[in-house]
């Protein structure tokens, strides 16, 4: 698939009328299109979820290191 074809694809999005109106109003205040506003919102959500996942994984690894005894020359360190 070419990049131009990918950019022209559309995705039908169903929003309840009140959420759509709020999003539309906020987009208008920001001076951007509703489409751009929704794209930014999705991007921000993905970033937050990735950061949360990364932080969770780092905490899991940190806890695993704390709980795992380290051995040095056959003795507990």
N, CA, C and O atoms as CSV, one atom per row, in Angstrom:
chain,resi,resn,atom,element,x,y,z
A,1,UNK,N,N,0.834,-1.186,0.000
A,1,UNK,CA,C,0.000,0.000,0.000
A,1,UNK,C,C,0.878,1.248,0.000
A,1,UNK,O,O,1.847,1.339,0.754
A,2,UNK,N,N,0.535,2.182,-0.833
A,2,UNK,CA,C,1.302,3.413,-0.877
A,2,UNK,C,C,0.931,4.312,0.303
A,2,UNK,O,O,-0.146,4.191,0.888
A,3,UNK,N,N,1.854,5.213,0.633
A,3,UNK,CA,C,1.623,6.142,1.747
A,3,UNK,C,C,0.410,7.025,1.457
A,3,UNK,O,O,-0.377,7.324,2.356
A,4,UNK,N,N,0.265,7.436,0.206
A,4,UNK,CA,C,-0.865,8.299,-0.153
A,4,UNK,C,C,-2.185,7.556,0.048
A,4,UNK,O,O,-3.158,8.141,0.524
A,5,UNK,N,N,-2.226,6.280,-0.310
A,5,UNK,CA,C,-3.449,5.494,-0.128
A,5,UNK,C,C,-3.793,5.365,1.349
A,5,UNK,O,O,-4.954,5.496,1.737
A,6,UNK,N,N,-2.784,5.110,2.164
A,6,UNK,CA,C,-3.014,4.979,3.601
A,6,UNK,C,C,-3.579,6.264,4.188
A,6,UNK,O,O,-4.459,6.222,5.048
A,7,UNK,N,N,-3.077,7.405,3.726
A,7,UNK,CA,C,-3.531,8.686,4.270
A,7,UNK,C,C,-4.972,8.979,3.899
A,7,UNK,O,O,-5.654,9.707,4.620
A,8,UNK,N,N,-5.450,8.430,2.794
A,8,UNK,CA,C,-6.797,8.728,2.334
A,8,UNK,C,C,-7.845,7.793,2.917
A,8,UNK,O,O,-9.038,7.992,2.689
A,9,UNK,N,N,-7.427,6.784,3.661
A,9,UNK,CA,C,-8.404,5.879,4.254
A,9,UNK,C,C,-9.221,6.613,5.307
A,9,UNK,O,O,-8.727,7.517,5.981
A,10,UNK,N,N,-10.456,6.216,5.435
A,10,UNK,CA,C,-11.297,6.815,6.462
A,10,UNK,C,C,-11.746,5.728,7.428
A,10,UNK,O,O,-11.718,4.536,7.123
A,11,UNK,N,N,-12.154,6.178,8.588
A,11,UNK,CA,C,-12.605,5.270,9.629
A,11,UNK,C,C,-13.884,5.841,10.220
A,11,UNK,O,O,-13.872,6.917,10.818
A,12,UNK,N,N,-14.989,5.121,10.051
A,12,UNK,CA,C,-16.233,5.641,10.624
A,12,UNK,C,C,-16.183,5.557,12.141
A,12,UNK,O,O,-15.984,4.480,12.702
A,13,UNK,N,N,-16.358,6.666,12.789
A,13,UNK,CA,C,-16.297,6.729,14.244
A,13,UNK,C,C,-17.657,7.147,14.773
A,13,UNK,O,O,-18.211,8.174,14.382
A,14,UNK,N,N,-18.177,6.331,15.664
A,14,UNK,CA,C,-19.471,6.654,16.260
A,14,UNK,C,C,-19.243,7.219,17.657
A,14,UNK,O,O,-18.693,6.549,18.532
A,15,UNK,N,N,-19.669,8.444,17.848
A,15,UNK,CA,C,-19.603,9.089,19.156
A,15,UNK,C,C,-21.022,9.475,19.560
A,15,UNK,O,O,-21.850,9.829,18.720
A,16,UNK,N,N,-21.282,9.400,20.848
A,16,UNK,CA,C,-22.595,9.875,21.267
A,16,UNK,C,C,-22.636,11.387,21.003
A,16,UNK,O,O,-21.601,12.051,21.064
A,17,UNK,N,N,-23.796,11.919,20.717
A,17,UNK,CA,C,-23.904,13.333,20.329
A,17,UNK,C,C,-23.274,14.307,21.326
A,17,UNK,O,O,-22.660,15.291,20.915
A,18,UNK,N,N,-23.417,14.050,22.624
A,18,UNK,CA,C,-22.874,14.997,23.609
A,18,UNK,C,C,-21.338,15.010,23.586
A,18,UNK,O,O,-20.728,16.072,23.711
A,19,UNK,N,N,-20.714,13.842,23.428
A,19,UNK,CA,C,-19.250,13.792,23.358
A,19,UNK,C,C,-18.763,14.435,22.071
A,19,UNK,O,O,-17.776,15.171,22.067
A,20,UNK,N,N,-19.459,14.152,20.985
A,20,UNK,CA,C,-19.076,14.764,19.707
A,20,UNK,C,C,-19.166,16.293,19.798
A,20,UNK,O,O,-18.290,17.002,19.303
A,21,UNK,N,N,-20.208,16.783,20.422
A,21,UNK,CA,C,-20.376,18.238,20.542
A,21,UNK,C,C,-19.278,18.845,21.405
A,21,UNK,O,O,-18.725,19.890,21.063
A,22,UNK,N,N,-18.960,18.194,22.521
A,22,UNK,CA,C,-17.878,18.687,23.376
A,22,UNK,C,C,-16.548,18.691,22.627
A,22,UNK,O,O,-15.792,19.660,22.692
A,23,UNK,N,N,-16.269,17.595,21.914
A,23,UNK,CA,C,-15.025,17.509,21.145
A,23,UNK,C,C,-14.992,18.580,20.065
A,23,UNK,O,O,-13.959,19.211,19.842
A,24,UNK,N,N,-16.104,18.784,19.405
A,24,UNK,CA,C,-16.192,19.799,18.364
A,24,UNK,C,C,-15.961,21.193,18.932
A,24,UNK,O,O,-15.246,22.001,18.339
A,25,UNK,N,N,-16.569,21.474,20.086
A,25,UNK,CA,C,-16.396,22.779,20.735
A,25,UNK,C,C,-14.941,23.006,21.135
A,25,UNK,O,O,-14.395,24.087,20.913
A,26,UNK,N,N,-14.311,21.988,21.726
A,26,UNK,CA,C,-12.909,22.116,22.130
A,26,UNK,C,C,-11.988,22.286,20.920
A,26,UNK,O,O,-11.039,23.069,20.957
A,27,UNK,N,N,-12.275,21.551,19.857
A,27,UNK,CA,C,-11.480,21.688,18.630
A,27,UNK,C,C,-11.609,23.103,18.083
A,27,UNK,O,O,-10.625,23.700,17.647
A,28,UNK,N,N,-12.813,23.628,18.109
A,28,UNK,CA,C,-13.054,24.997,17.621
A,28,UNK,C,C,-12.259,26.013,18.448
A,28,UNK,O,O,-11.644,26.926,17.898
A,29,UNK,N,N,-12.279,25.842,19.777
A,29,UNK,CA,C,-11.526,26.738,20.666
A,29,UNK,C,C,-10.034,26.671,20.338
A,29,UNK,O,O,-9.344,27.691,20.340
A,30,UNK,N,N,-9.546,25.464,20.058
A,30,UNK,CA,C,-8.126,25.284,19.723
A,30,UNK,C,C,-7.795,25.728,18.301
A,30,UNK,O,O,-6.624,25.875,17.949
A,31,UNK,N,N,-8.814,25.937,17.497
A,31,UNK,CA,C,-8.597,26.362,16.113
A,31,UNK,C,C,-8.158,25.231,15.202
A,31,UNK,O,O,-7.436,25.448,14.229
A,32,UNK,N,N,-8.601,24.016,15.523
A,32,UNK,CA,C,-8.244,22.854,14.696
A,32,UNK,C,C,-9.512,22.127,14.298
A,32,UNK,O,O,-10.583,22.374,14.854
A,33,UNK,N,N,-9.386,21.230,13.332
A,33,UNK,CA,C,-10.542,20.451,12.902
A,33,UNK,C,C,-10.870,19.377,13.925
A,33,UNK,O,O,-10.030,18.989,14.737
A,34,UNK,N,N,-12.101,18.908,13.868
A,34,UNK,CA,C,-12.515,17.819,14.752
A,34,UNK,C,C,-11.663,16.585,14.477
A,34,UNK,O,O,-11.274,15.880,15.408
A,35,UNK,N,N,-11.374,16.322,13.223
A,35,UNK,CA,C,-10.534,15.181,12.857
A,35,UNK,C,C,-9.155,15.293,13.506
A,35,UNK,O,O,-8.646,14.319,14.060
A,36,UNK,N,N,-8.557,16.472,13.436
A,36,UNK,CA,C,-7.233,16.679,14.033
A,36,UNK,C,C,-7.319,16.535,15.549
A,36,UNK,O,O,-6.440,15.932,16.164
A,37,UNK,N,N,-8.359,17.078,16.148
A,37,UNK,CA,C,-8.553,16.979,17.594
A,37,UNK,C,C,-8.628,15.513,18.031
A,37,UNK,O,O,-7.992,15.120,19.008
A,38,UNK,N,N,-9.400,14.719,17.312
A,38,UNK,CA,C,-9.543,13.301,17.652
A,38,UNK,C,C,-8.219,12.568,17.434
A,38,UNK,O,O,-7.860,11.703,18.233
A,39,UNK,N,N,-7.493,12.896,16.376
A,39,UNK,CA,C,-6.180,12.277,16.139
A,39,UNK,C,C,-5.224,12.581,17.283
A,39,UNK,O,O,-4.508,11.694,17.746
A,40,UNK,N,N,-5.207,13.826,17.739
A,40,UNK,CA,C,-4.353,14.200,18.868
A,40,UNK,C,C,-4.763,13.465,20.143
A,40,UNK,O,O,-3.909,13.004,20.901
A,41,UNK,N,N,-6.060,13.358,20.374
A,41,UNK,CA,C,-6.552,12.680,21.578
A,41,UNK,C,C,-6.142,11.209,21.576
A,41,UNK,O,O,-5.721,10.678,22.604
A,42,UNK,N,N,-6.263,10.559,20.439
A,42,UNK,CA,C,-5.868,9.154,20.337
A,42,UNK,C,C,-4.362,9.011,20.532
A,42,UNK,O,O,-3.909,8.100,21.226
A,43,UNK,N,N,-3.587,9.904,19.925
A,43,UNK,CA,C,-2.135,9.869,20.086
A,43,UNK,C,C,-1.720,10.051,21.540
A,43,UNK,O,O,-0.836,9.350,22.032
A,44,UNK,N,N,-2.356,10.991,22.223
A,44,UNK,CA,C,-2.052,11.228,23.642
A,44,UNK,C,C,-2.392,10.008,24.487
A,44,UNK,O,O,-1.638,9.650,25.392
A,45,UNK,N,N,-3.513,9.372,24.200
A,45,UNK,CA,C,-3.913,8.181,24.949
A,45,UNK,C,C,-2.909,7.047,24.728
A,45,UNK,O,O,-2.534,6.363,25.679
A,46,UNK,N,N,-2.477,6.846,23.499
A,46,UNK,CA,C,-1.490,5.808,23.200
A,46,UNK,C,C,-0.198,6.075,23.959
A,46,UNK,O,O,0.388,5.158,24.535
A,47,UNK,N,N,0.243,7.321,23.960
A,47,UNK,CA,C,1.479,7.686,24.668
A,47,UNK,C,C,1.349,7.409,26.160
A,47,UNK,O,O,2.255,6.836,26.764
A,48,UNK,N,N,0.227,7.811,26.761
A,48,UNK,CA,C,0.018,7.558,28.196
A,48,UNK,C,C,0.026,6.075,28.506
A,48,UNK,O,O,0.617,5.649,29.497
A,49,UNK,N,N,-0.629,5.284,27.662
A,49,UNK,CA,C,-0.693,3.842,27.901
A,49,UNK,C,C,0.687,3.198,27.738
A,49,UNK,O,O,1.045,2.291,28.490
A,50,UNK,N,N,1.454,3.668,26.759
A,50,UNK,CA,C,2.811,3.141,26.578
A,50,UNK,C,C,3.686,3.504,27.772
A,50,UNK,O,O,4.463,2.675,28.244
A,51,UNK,N,N,3.567,4.732,28.263
A,51,UNK,CA,C,4.352,5.153,29.424
A,51,UNK,C,C,3.967,4.355,30.662
A,51,UNK,O,O,4.833,3.950,31.437
A,52,UNK,N,N,2.676,4.130,30.849
A,52,UNK,CA,C,2.205,3.343,31.985
A,52,UNK,C,C,2.725,1.916,31.887
A,52,UNK,O,O,3.161,1.335,32.881
A,53,UNK,N,N,2.676,1.360,30.691
A,53,UNK,CA,C,3.155,-0.001,30.482
A,53,UNK,C,C,4.655,-0.090,30.737
A,53,UNK,O,O,5.127,-1.045,31.354
A,54,UNK,N,N,5.401,0.899,30.267
A,54,UNK,CA,C,6.847,0.924,30.464
A,54,UNK,C,C,7.173,1.063,31.945
A,54,UNK,O,O,8.047,0.358,32.450
A,55,UNK,N,N,6.491,1.954,32.646
A,55,UNK,CA,C,6.731,2.148,34.073
A,55,UNK,C,C,6.387,0.882,34.844
A,55,UNK,O,O,7.098,0.508,35.777
A,56,UNK,N,N,5.315,0.232,34.464
A,56,UNK,CA,C,4.908,-1.011,35.115
A,56,UNK,C,C,5.960,-2.102,34.897
A,56,UNK,O,O,6.299,-2.835,35.826
A,57,UNK,N,N,6.464,-2.203,33.689
A,57,UNK,CA,C,7.500,-3.198,33.382
A,57,UNK,C,C,8.783,-2.894,34.148
A,57,UNK,O,O,9.430,-3.807,34.661
A,58,UNK,N,N,9.157,-1.615,34.230
A,58,UNK,CA,C,10.359,-1.245,34.982
A,58,UNK,C,C,10.200,-1.577,36.457
A,58,UNK,O,O,11.147,-2.046,37.089
A,59,UNK,N,N,9.029,-1.345,37.011
A,59,UNK,CA,C,8.771,-1.665,38.414
A,59,UNK,C,C,8.822,-3.174,38.623
A,59,UNK,O,O,9.363,-3.646,39.623
A,60,UNK,N,N,8.264,-3.927,37.690
A,60,UNK,CA,C,8.290,-5.380,37.793
A,60,UNK,C,C,9.723,-5.892,37.793
A,60,UNK,O,O,10.075,-6.761,38.591
A,61,UNK,N,N,10.551,-5.354,36.900
A,61,UNK,CA,C,11.955,-5.768,36.835
A,61,UNK,C,C,12.710,-5.362,38.091
A,61,UNK,O,O,13.542,-6.118,38.592
A,62,UNK,N,N,12.424,-4.176,38.597
A,62,UNK,CA,C,13.080,-3.712,39.819
A,62,UNK,C,C,12.720,-4.627,40.981
A,62,UNK,O,O,13.592,-5.026,41.752
A,63,UNK,N,N,11.442,-4.960,41.108
A,63,UNK,CA,C,10.998,-5.848,42.172
A,63,UNK,C,C,11.589,-7.243,42.016
A,63,UNK,O,O,11.921,-7.892,43.008
A,64,UNK,N,N,11.721,-7.704,40.787
A,64,UNK,CA,C,12.298,-9.032,40.550
A,64,UNK,C,C,13.761,-9.043,40.998
A,64,UNK,O,O,14.223,-10.043,41.547
A,65,UNK,N,N,14.494,-7.955,40.775
A,65,UNK,CA,C,15.899,-7.878,41.196
A,65,UNK,C,C,16.011,-7.856,42.715
A,65,UNK,O,O,16.921,-8.455,43.287
A,66,UNK,N,N,15.080,-7.162,43.365
A,66,UNK,CA,C,15.109,-7.068,44.824
A,66,UNK,C,C,14.792,-8.422,45.451
A,66,UNK,O,O,15.417,-8.817,46.435
A,67,UNK,N,N,13.829,-9.126,44.884
A,67,UNK,CA,C,13.393,-10.388,45.453
A,67,UNK,C,C,14.327,-11.552,45.143
A,67,UNK,O,O,14.338,-12.547,45.869
A,68,UNK,N,N,15.106,-11.439,44.077
A,68,UNK,CA,C,15.983,-12.533,43.675
A,68,UNK,C,C,17.311,-12.406,44.409
A,68,UNK,O,O,17.973,-11.374,44.300
A,69,UNK,N,N,17.713,-13.421,45.148
A,69,UNK,CA,C,19.002,-13.337,45.828
A,69,UNK,C,C,20.133,-13.401,44.802
A,69,UNK,O,O,20.052,-14.123,43.808
A,70,UNK,N,N,21.163,-12.648,45.061
A,70,UNK,CA,C,22.311,-12.687,44.152
A,70,UNK,C,C,23.383,-13.568,44.779
A,70,UNK,O,O,23.629,-13.513,45.984
A,71,UNK,N,N,23.999,-14.359,43.960
A,71,UNK,CA,C,25.034,-15.281,44.423
A,71,UNK,C,C,26.389,-14.810,43.951
A,71,UNK,O,O,26.534,-14.328,42.827
A,72,UNK,N,N,27.361,-14.947,44.795
A,72,UNK,CA,C,28.727,-14.595,44.432
A,72,UNK,C,C,29.637,-15.685,44.955
A,72,UNK,O,O,29.723,-15.904,46.163
A,73,UNK,N,N,30.299,-16.352,44.073
A,73,UNK,CA,C,31.198,-17.445,44.422
A,73,UNK,C,C,30.510,-18.495,45.288
A,73,UNK,O,O,31.092,-19.001,46.248
A,74,UNK,N,N,29.262,-18.818,44.938
A,74,UNK,CA,C,28.554,-19.861,45.643
A,74,UNK,C,C,27.977,-19.453,46.976
A,74,UNK,O,O,27.430,-20.300,47.682
A,75,UNK,N,N,28.074,-18.193,47.353
A,75,UNK,CA,C,27.541,-17.725,48.626
A,75,UNK,C,C,26.552,-16.588,48.368
A,75,UNK,O,O,26.620,-15.899,47.351
A,76,UNK,N,N,25.643,-16.416,49.308
A,76,UNK,CA,C,24.732,-15.284,49.209
A,76,UNK,C,C,25.495,-13.992,49.413
A,76,UNK,O,O,26.320,-13.893,50.321
A,77,UNK,N,N,25.231,-13.016,48.588
A,77,UNK,CA,C,25.923,-11.722,48.728
A,77,UNK,C,C,25.164,-10.831,49.663
A,77,UNK,O,O,25.581,-9.700,49.913
